[in-house]
Amino acid sequence: MIVHFFKYHGTGNDFIIIDNRDRSFDPNNHILISKLCDRHFGIGADGMMLFEEHGKYDFEMIYFNSDGKRGSMCGNGGRCIISFAKKTGIITKSAQFIANGKTYKGMIENDIIRLNMQDVDTVDEFSLTKYSGFLVNTGSPHFVTFVDDVEKINVVEVGRKIRNQSFFKNTNGVNVDFVKIIDDNKIFVRTYERGVEDETYSCGTGVVASAIATYYIRNSKNTEYQILTKGGKLKVYFEKSGIFKNIVLEGPATFVFEGEVDISEK
């Protein structure tokens, strides 16, 4: 069976997108999805998305981590699939779609995609043996810790240890964000992502969690942040009125290439 695919990235966080409106691709074939995401023997990606029809919304986004398992919300993936929806002609400037049973909205202006994220009502503080931080769920659970040596820290080694801490097991482990505050409205973020089990060049839900944690730790009135990642620049802004609401993740979504893959032997 030949499958047509599209490759996108959002500030280096890269994805395979398959137009599955005919439901020909089996979403339960986790081994195949893992093989397609493999960077040595497959197409290579941090994750994969199925683009499917939905009776009430413009489309449905079904997201898988690179290990082949269904993932929670992916902010950069959401921005990329909005760009793909425009490429298909389904939308022009705005989109309303469903992912993991929740509704998301997005806007396109030139090459910049703005994605409205879910509200965040709690920020929980944790103190670990070597690192303290904040647990923030932005559609995916993130442990955000602030460090001065963010450029030098071994994100994979340290992130893996924190990701598997026993008290995070109820969330199937967490993503781990290492944050350096540059100034009042600028931070540098590096993320260890569960499901990928590695550092990614950027993480959409992670930079949102990091911006919220920065606001929280600094007792700030600033609600707009420029985010530097290894893969590029993003912007996060929100309103704080009891809860964090009207949260927007903004940045580029880039089409890389498209192709075909024979999955009959995978």
Buried (B, 14 or more C-beta within 10 A) or exposed (E): EEBEBBBBBBBBBBBBBBBBBEEEBEBEBBEBBBBBBBEEEBBBBBBBBBBBEEEEBBBBBBBBBBBBEBBBBBBBBBBBBBBBBBBEEBBEEEBBBBBBEEEBBBBBEEEBBBBBBBBBEEBEEBEEEEBEBBBBBBBBBBBBBBBEEBEEBEBEEBBBBBBEBEEBEEBEBBBBBBBBBEEEBBBBBBBBBBBBBBBBBBBBBBBBBBBBBBBBBEEEEBBEBBBBBBBBBBBBBBEBEEEBBEBBBBBBBBBEEEEEBEBEEB
